[in-house]
């Protein structure tokens, strides 16, 4: 993200967490960031758009960390899925995302509500696809409803822990427990055919565009020239190399995994860049 834009996002995040979204004005953001009104409006049209940028930035960080945990590992390993769930639990707490989502709820702004709904749907879709990765195609009819159950279980068990214990939430134990219960539930459902949600996909979710490795490589090379102008030359070179390797006749999987791991551990990229990296990881994991 552009450093000036990131400065505004950081300032707004601090205000929204400590003062509240509704109580914070654009002038407060300008004062906190030390920028002019013109600079703010160069990147954002409103306070609402600024809050969405904060949530997207955190979302990109979560997606990159989850990808980093999975690169070079077997996609059907339940421990990797547990680790990926743990990443969201941990960052939800570190970034105080519950407070930000409360801001969205109390703001009563349709744009924010739609963003929150779309974010939730995308998370369910991701988790559903990972459930199929781990438990196989036979789990597909039950994946979406179990994604919702996992999401709700984590939220409610976190609340229950706070009510029953003064200790810090053991995120690794929580995610491992949820995966064990998920395995038991899906095993029983596959045996009995018992399901509540009949649809296997949420209609609002648009499937990722199917593109060839060569086209994906070309898009990554374009991204290094178009969207990464503020990045250092080493990062741009990694994107160029990844693009060239994906577009090669015989892509070298080990090298691609190494580059993806380096980029996934980078600071947060813009969401469109993260999507390309996730697609690259998905293709080489097949």
C-alpha positions in Angstrom: 0.0 0.0 0.0 1.1 3.5 -0.8 3.0 4.9 2.3 0.8 8.1 2.5 -2.4 6.0 2.2 -1.1 3.6 4.8 -0.4 6.5 7.1 -4.0 7.6 6.9 -5.3 4.1 7.3 -3.1 3.6 10.5 -4.3 6.9 11.9 -8.0 6.1 11.2 -7.5 2.6 12.7 -6.2 4.1 15.9 -9.0 6.5 16.2 -11.8 4.0 15.4 -10.4 1.6 18.0 -9.8 4.1 20.8 -12.5 6.7 20.1 -15.1 4.9 18.0 -16.0 5.1 14.4 -19.1 7.3 14.9 -17.3 9.6 17.2 -14.3 10.1 14.9 -14.5 12.8 12.2 -12.5 13.2 9.0 -10.9 16.2 10.7 -9.8 13.9 13.5 -8.2 11.6 11.0 -6.4 14.5 9.3 -5.0 15.7 12.6 -4.0 12.2 13.7 -2.3 11.5 10.4 -0.8 15.0 10.0 -2.1 15.3 6.4 -4.2 17.8 4.5 -7.8 17.3 3.4 -6.7 17.2 -0.2 -4.3 14.3 0.7 -7.1 12.4 2.4 -9.5 12.8 -0.5 -6.8 11.7 -3.0 -7.2 8.2 -1.5 -10.7 8.1 0.1 -14.0 9.6 -0.8 -15.4 9.2 2.8 -14.8 8.0 6.3 -16.7 4.9 5.3 -14.3 4.1 2.5 -11.4 4.5 5.0 -12.9 2.0 7.4 -13.4 -0.5 4.5 -9.7 0.0 3.5 -8.7 -0.8 7.1 -10.8 -4.1 7.1 -9.4 -5.0 3.6 -5.9 -4.4 4.8 -6.4 -6.7 7.8 -8.1 -9.2 5.5 -5.2 -9.2 3.1 -2.8 -9.8 6.0 -4.8 -12.8 7.2 -5.0 -14.3 3.7 -1.2 -13.9 3.3 -0.4 -15.5 6.6 -2.8 -18.3 5.9 -1.1 -18.8 2.5 2.3 -18.7 4.1 1.2 -21.5 6.5 0.1 -23.7 3.6 2.8 -23.1 0.9 4.9 -26.3 0.5 2.5 -28.3 2.7 -0.1 -30.9 1.7 -3.5 -29.3 1.2 -5.2 -32.3 2.9 -3.4 -31.9 6.2 -5.9 -31.1 8.9 -3.2 -29.5 11.0 -2.6 -26.9 8.3 -6.2 -26.0 8.3 -6.1 -25.7 12.2 -3.1 -23.4 11.9 -5.0 -21.3 9.3 -8.0 -21.0 11.6 -5.6 -20.0 14.4 -4.2 -17.2 12.3 -7.6 -15.5 12.0 -8.5 -16.0 15.7 -5.2 -14.5 16.7 -5.4 -11.5 14.3 -9.0 -10.9 15.2 -7.8 -10.4 18.8 -4.6 -8.5 18.0 -6.4 -6.1 15.6 -9.5 -5.8 17.7 -11.7 -6.7 14.7 -14.7 -7.3 16.9 -14.7 -3.6 17.9 -14.5 -2.6 14.2 -17.4 -4.9 13.3 -19.4 -3.3 16.1 -18.7 0.0 14.5 -20.1 -1.3 11.2 -23.2 -2.6 13.0 -23.9 0.6 14.9 -23.1 2.9 12.0 -26.2 1.6 10.2 -24.7 2.4 6.8 -25.8 0.1 4.0 -22.4 0.2 2.3 -20.7 -1.0 5.5 -23.3 -3.6 6.0 -22.9 -5.0 2.5 -19.1 -5.0 3.0 -19.5 -7.0 6.2 -21.9 -9.4 4.6 -19.6 -9.9 1.6 -16.6 -10.5 3.8 -18.5 -13.1 5.8 -19.7 -14.9 2.6 -16.1 -14.9 1.2 -14.8 -16.4 4.5 -17.4 -19.1 4.4 -16.5 -19.9 0.8 -12.8 -20.1 1.6 -13.4 -22.4 4.6 -15.8 -24.5 2.6 -13.2 -25.1 -0.1 -10.6 -25.9 2.5 -12.9 -28.4 4.1 -13.2 -30.2 0.8 -9.3 -30.0 0.4 -8.9 -31.8 3.8 -11.8 -34.3 3.8 -12.2 -35.0 0.1 -14.9 -34.6 -2.5 -17.3 -36.8 -0.4 -17.4 -33.9 2.1 -18.5 -31.4 -0.5 -22.3 -31.7 0.1 -21.7 -30.8 3.8 -18.8 -28.3 3.4 -20.8 -25.1 3.4 -22.9 -25.8 6.4 -19.9 -27.0 8.3 -18.0 -23.8 7.4 -20.8 -21.9 9.1 -20.7 -24.2 12.1 -16.9 -23.8 12.4 -17.2 -20.0 12.1 -20.0 -19.9 14.8 -18.2 -22.4 17.1 -15.0 -20.3 17.2 -17.0 -17.2 18.0 -19.1 -18.8 20.7 -16.3 -20.8 22.3 -14.2 -17.7 22.5 -17.0 -15.9 24.4 -17.5 -18.9 26.6 -13.8 -19.0 27.4 -13.9 -15.4 28.5 -16.9 -16.1 30.8 -15.3 -19.2 32.4 -11.6 -18.4 32.6 -9.2 -15.6 33.4 -6.4 -17.1 31.3 -5.6 -16.0 27.8 -7.5 -17.8 25.1 -5.4 -20.8 23.9 -5.9 -20.2 20.2 -4.0 -23.3 19.1 -6.0 -25.5 21.4 -9.2 -23.9 20.2 -8.5 -24.3 16.5 -7.3 -28.0 17.0 -10.5 -28.8 19.0 -12.7 -27.3 16.4 -11.0 -29.3 13.7 -11.4 -32.5 15.7 -15.2 -31.8 16.1 -15.4 -31.0 12.4 -13.8 -34.3 11.4 -16.2 -36.2 13.6 -19.2 -34.3 12.2 -18.3 -34.8 8.6 -17.4 -38.5 9.1 -20.9 -39.1 10.5 -22.6 -37.0 7.7 -20.8 -38.9 5.0 -22.0 -42.2 6.6 -25.6 -41.1 7.1 -26.2 -38.4 4.4 -27.6 -36.1 7.1 -27.5 -32.5 6.1 -29.5 -29.3 6.9 -28.3 -26.8 4.1 -29.2 -28.3 0.8 -27.3 -25.8 -1.3 -23.5 -26.5 -1.7 -22.7 -22.9 -2.7 -23.8 -19.4 -1.7 -25.3 -17.7 -4.7 -23.6 -14.4 -3.9 -20.1 -15.9 -4.3 -18.6 -15.4 -7.7 -16.2 -18.2 -8.5 -12.7 -17.2 -9.3 -12.0 -16.8 -13.0 -10.5 -19.9 -14.5 -7.2 -18.9 -16.1 -4.2 -20.8 -17.4 -0.8 -20.8 -15.7 0.6 -18.7 -18.5 -2.1 -16.0 -18.2 -1.7 -16.0 -14.4 2.0 -15.5 -14.9 1.4 -12.6 -17.3 -1.0 -11.0 -14.8 1.6 -11.3 -12.0 4.2 -9.6 -14.2 1.8 -6.9 -15.1 1.0 -6.4 -11.4 4.7 -5.8 -10.7 4.7 -2.9 -13.1 1.2 -1.5 -12.4 0.3 -2.0 -8.8 3.7 -2.3 -7.0 5.2 1.1 -7.9 5.8 1.8 -4.2 7.5 -1.5 -3.5 11.2 -2.1 -3.4 13.0 -3.6 -6.4 13.6 -7.0 -4.8 9.8 -7.4 -4.3 9.2 -6.5 -7.9 11.8 -8.9 -9.1 10.2 -11.7 -7.1 6.9 -11.0 -8.9 8.6 -10.9 -12.3 10.4 -14.2 -11.5 7.1 -15.8 -10.3 5.4 -14.6 -13.4 8.1 -16.0 -15.7 8.2 -19.3 -13.9 4.4 -19.8 -14.0 4.4 -19.0 -17.7 7.2 -21.4 -18.4 6.6 -24.7 -20.3 7.7 -26.7 -17.2 7.2 -24.5 -14.1 9.6 -25.5 -11.3 7.3 -26.1 -8.3 10.0 -25.9 -5.6 11.1 -22.5 -6.8 7.5 -21.2 -7.1 6.7 -22.4 -3.6 9.9 -20.6 -2.3 8.9 -17.3 -3.9 5.3 -17.6 -2.8 6.5 -18.2 0.8 8.7 -15.1 0.6 5.9 -13.0 -0.7 3.3 -14.4 1.7 5.5 -13.3 4.6 5.8 -9.8 3.1 3.8 -6.9 4.6 0.2 -6.7 3.5 -0.4 -6.4 -0.3 -3.5 -4.9 -1.8 -6.4 -7.5 -2.1 -6.2 -7.9 -5.9 -2.5 -8.8 -5.5 -3.2 -11.3 -2.8 -5.9 -12.9 -5.0 -3.3 -13.5 -7.7 -0.9 -15.1 -5.2 -3.6 -17.3 -3.8 -4.5 -18.5 -7.3 -0.8 -19.3 -8.0 -0.7 -21.3 -4.8 -3.9 -23.1 -5.7 -2.6 -24.1 -9.1 0.7 -25.5 -7.9 -1.0 -27.4 -5.0 -3.1 -29.5 -7.4 
